[in-house]
């Protein structure tokens, strides 16, 4: 966490990972170990001043180090800027109550078909791809049922993926 205490404070903070480096993928920043395994994901940059005002901020990656630049001119101090880095075995995609309430059944089906095609069509033999598609189609029904149950209970939904994109779990939860 960086705390910027005044106008003369630096506007750039740098972070590094032991045994890994940051990589900017254009759509987000990830941490990558030396064996090219993704080990973490960096949430979007944010910074807030003492009055609760969001400030312009962004990430850059140079030589594997993450830099966060905060435009804190004219801000109420102190300013807090805290990169949220999720490290672990999974990537979690969470849908808020409002997102769950606005889920369109057919949008889920289309997304599921895309997911099945993406996950089962990459380098698998035809028999393995067919088995993969059958399993994921069954999973899709369970996912849609979970979303519908969460919608009825005014809850949130979480999908859990491995870092190479394999869906390994889903649940509804109180949020």
C-alpha positions as CSV (number, residue, x, y, z in Angstrom):
1,X,0.0,0.0,0.0
2,X,1.3,3.4,-0.9
3,X,0.3,6.5,1.2
4,X,1.0,9.8,-0.5
5,X,1.3,12.4,2.2
6,X,1.7,15.7,0.3
7,X,2.2,17.7,-2.9
8,X,6.0,16.9,-2.8
9,X,5.6,13.2,-2.6
10,X,6.5,11.0,-5.6
11,X,3.7,10.2,-8.0
12,X,5.1,6.8,-9.0
13,X,5.4,3.7,-6.8
14,X,7.2,0.5,-8.0
15,X,6.5,-3.1,-6.9
16,X,8.2,-6.4,-7.7
17,X,7.5,-10.1,-7.1
18,X,10.1,-12.5,-5.7
19,X,10.8,-15.2,-8.2
20,X,8.4,-13.8,-10.8
21,X,7.8,-10.7,-12.9
22,X,4.9,-8.6,-14.0
23,X,3.6,-8.8,-17.6
24,X,1.2,-6.3,-19.1
25,X,-1.2,-8.2,-21.4
26,X,-3.0,-5.1,-22.7
27,X,-6.2,-6.1,-20.9
28,X,-4.6,-6.5,-17.5
29,X,-1.4,-7.2,-15.7
30,X,-0.4,-10.7,-14.5
31,X,2.5,-12.1,-12.5
32,X,4.5,-14.8,-14.3
33,X,7.0,-17.2,-12.7
34,X,10.3,-18.0,-14.4
35,X,8.7,-21.2,-15.8
36,X,6.1,-19.0,-17.6
37,X,3.3,-20.1,-15.2
38,X,0.9,-17.3,-14.3
39,X,1.0,-16.9,-10.6
40,X,-1.2,-13.9,-10.0
41,X,-3.5,-11.2,-11.4
42,X,-3.4,-7.4,-10.7
43,X,-6.8,-5.8,-10.3
44,X,-7.4,-2.4,-12.1
45,X,-5.4,0.5,-10.6
46,X,-7.1,2.8,-8.1
47,X,-6.2,5.7,-5.9
48,X,-8.4,7.7,-3.5
49,X,-7.8,10.9,-1.5
50,X,-8.8,11.8,2.0
51,X,-12.1,13.2,0.8
52,X,-13.0,9.9,-0.9
53,X,-12.4,11.3,-4.4
54,X,-11.0,8.8,-7.0
55,X,-7.8,10.0,-8.6
56,X,-6.4,9.3,-12.1
57,X,-4.0,6.4,-11.9
58,X,-2.5,3.8,-14.2
59,X,0.0,0.9,-14.2
60,X,3.0,0.4,-16.4
61,X,5.3,-2.5,-16.5
62,X,9.0,-2.0,-17.1
63,X,11.6,-4.8,-16.8
64,X,9.1,-7.0,-15.0
65,X,8.4,-4.4,-12.3
66,X,4.9,-2.9,-11.8
67,X,4.7,0.9,-11.5
68,X,1.7,2.8,-10.4
69,X,1.5,6.4,-11.4
70,X,-1.0,8.6,-9.5
71,X,-2.0,12.1,-10.5
72,X,-2.4,13.6,-7.0
73,X,-2.1,17.3,-7.8
74,X,-4.7,19.2,-5.8
75,X,-5.8,16.1,-3.9
76,X,-6.8,16.1,-0.2
77,X,-4.0,14.2,1.6
78,X,-3.3,11.6,2.5
79,X,-3.9,9.7,-0.8
80,X,-4.0,5.9,-0.7
81,X,-3.0,3.8,-3.8
82,X,-3.0,0.1,-3.3
83,X,-2.5,-2.4,-6.1
84,X,-4.7,-5.4,-5.4
85,X,-2.8,-8.5,-6.5
86,X,-4.5,-11.9,-6.4
87,X,-1.9,-14.7,-6.0
88,X,-2.8,-18.3,-5.9
89,X,-4.0,-21.2,-8.0
90,X,-7.2,-19.7,-9.4
91,X,-8.7,-16.7,-11.1
92,X,-12.1,-15.7,-9.7
93,X,-14.7,-14.0,-11.8
94,X,-17.4,-12.6,-9.5
95,X,-20.8,-11.2,-10.5
96,X,-22.5,-8.7,-8.2
97,X,-26.2,-8.9,-7.2
98,X,-27.0,-6.3,-9.9
99,X,-25.1,-8.3,-12.5
100,X,-26.8,-11.6,-11.5
101,X,-30.2,-9.9,-11.6
102,X,-29.5,-8.6,-15.1
103,X,-28.1,-11.9,-16.5
104,X,-29.9,-12.9,-19.6
105,X,-30.4,-16.6,-20.0
106,X,-29.4,-16.6,-23.7
107,X,-26.3,-14.5,-23.1
108,X,-25.2,-17.2,-20.6
109,X,-25.9,-19.9,-23.2
110,X,-24.0,-18.0,-25.9
111,X,-21.1,-17.5,-23.4
112,X,-21.2,-21.1,-22.5
113,X,-21.1,-22.3,-26.1
114,X,-18.1,-19.9,-26.7
115,X,-16.4,-21.3,-23.6
116,X,-17.0,-24.9,-24.6
117,X,-15.6,-24.1,-28.1
118,X,-12.6,-22.3,-26.6
119,X,-11.8,-24.9,-24.0
120,X,-12.5,-28.0,-26.0
121,X,-11.2,-27.0,-29.4
122,X,-7.6,-26.1,-28.5
123,X,-5.3,-28.9,-29.5
124,X,-7.4,-31.9,-28.4
125,X,-8.0,-34.9,-30.6
126,X,-11.6,-35.3,-31.9
127,X,-12.6,-38.0,-29.4
128,X,-11.2,-36.0,-26.5
129,X,-12.7,-32.8,-27.8
130,X,-16.1,-34.5,-28.0
131,X,-15.9,-35.8,-24.4
132,X,-14.7,-32.4,-23.2
133,X,-17.7,-30.7,-25.0
134,X,-20.2,-33.2,-23.4
135,X,-18.8,-32.6,-19.9
136,X,-18.8,-28.8,-20.3
137,X,-22.3,-28.8,-21.7
138,X,-23.4,-30.6,-18.5
139,X,-21.5,-28.1,-16.5
140,X,-23.1,-25.2,-18.4
141,X,-26.6,-26.4,-17.2
142,X,-25.3,-26.4,-13.6
143,X,-23.8,-23.0,-14.0
144,X,-27.0,-21.5,-15.4
145,X,-29.0,-23.2,-12.6
146,X,-26.6,-21.6,-10.0
147,X,-27.0,-18.2,-11.6
148,X,-30.8,-18.6,-11.6
149,X,-30.8,-19.7,-7.9
150,X,-28.6,-16.8,-7.0
151,X,-30.9,-14.4,-8.9
152,X,-34.0,-15.8,-7.0
153,X,-32.1,-15.5,-3.6
154,X,-30.6,-12.0,-4.4
155,X,-27.1,-13.4,-4.2
156,X,-23.8,-13.1,-6.1
157,X,-22.1,-15.7,-8.3
158,X,-18.4,-16.7,-8.5
159,X,-16.8,-18.7,-11.2
160,X,-13.3,-20.2,-10.5
161,X,-10.8,-20.8,-13.4
162,X,-7.3,-22.0,-13.5
163,X,-4.8,-19.5,-14.9
164,X,-4.8,-21.4,-18.2
165,X,-8.6,-20.8,-18.5
166,X,-10.1,-24.0,-17.3
167,X,-13.3,-23.6,-15.4
168,X,-13.0,-25.6,-12.1
169,X,-15.8,-24.4,-9.9
170,X,-18.8,-22.1,-9.4
171,X,-21.0,-21.1,-6.5
172,X,-23.5,-18.6,-5.3
173,X,-22.8,-16.7,-2.1
174,X,-24.2,-13.9,0.1
175,X,-22.6,-10.6,-0.8
